[in-house]
Amino acid sequence: FGAGQLSAAIAPLICLMIGMKTSAGTIVADAAPIPCVSDEEADTKAGPGSQLARMAYKGFKYPGVNVYLAAVTEPGGGTAATATIVLATIPTSAGTVEIWIAGEKVTVDVQNGTAIDTVGAAIAAKINANTRLPVTAAYDAPSDTVTITCKNNGTQSKDWLVYINKSVAPSGMTMTLTGSAAAGTDRVRMGASASGTGDPDITTLLTQMQTGRYARIACGFNDAANLALLETHVNTKGGVLSML
């Protein structure tokens, strides 16, 4: 079809990432995909820790792949998934609060006799210090509760896992972790109290992708409606008169 001969070695490999940004990102939602070359640029364009930025972080680990970003509008009326950690009883020994969020470790050293409010505030502060995590955290002193909240709305935020490694925790202090469902011992999926609702609609964004050619398309959504739209889009672009 007039394309000429190409080899895999010289063909540009473009990986298109489709996901949600945060309000901190400069990229326009439902607009044409744009290139991105570093973690720092992903933070600027999609917002640190957003679904789209975290997809880009992984893409940059593969040499020779050109990463493009396409943001979709968050679901209207959707909610962000949460998980809670309720703390109780002053510790009777030193230890470490070790929490894993989305595969990344957050640690807080605790001394014997440390006040519960001090521990809770330190956990929230340590989580928030890692801006590339997909969550933020807040501590409520009256209820002794750390609430972890996804940065993006939608059902896909319930796929994040939170785990507490209690083998290194200080003696005496208890930590009760709650999410939408257990995923092993002391490990839950986010989505406590029926949070994590709504799915975006990629219909408008797909119209901006009609003429581009991508070696791979990575979509951050796994709901049936959006996957059906993406399937139709890919089949159309792969047709013999398009070959995109």
Helices and strands as residue ranges (DSSP letters): E 13-19, E 34-36, H 39-46, H 51-59, E 65-71, E 82-88, E 95-101, E 104-110, H 116-129, E 135-140, E 145-150, G 155-159, E 161-164, G 166-168, E 174-178, E 181-182, E 187-189, G 192-194, H 203-207, E 216-219, H 224-237
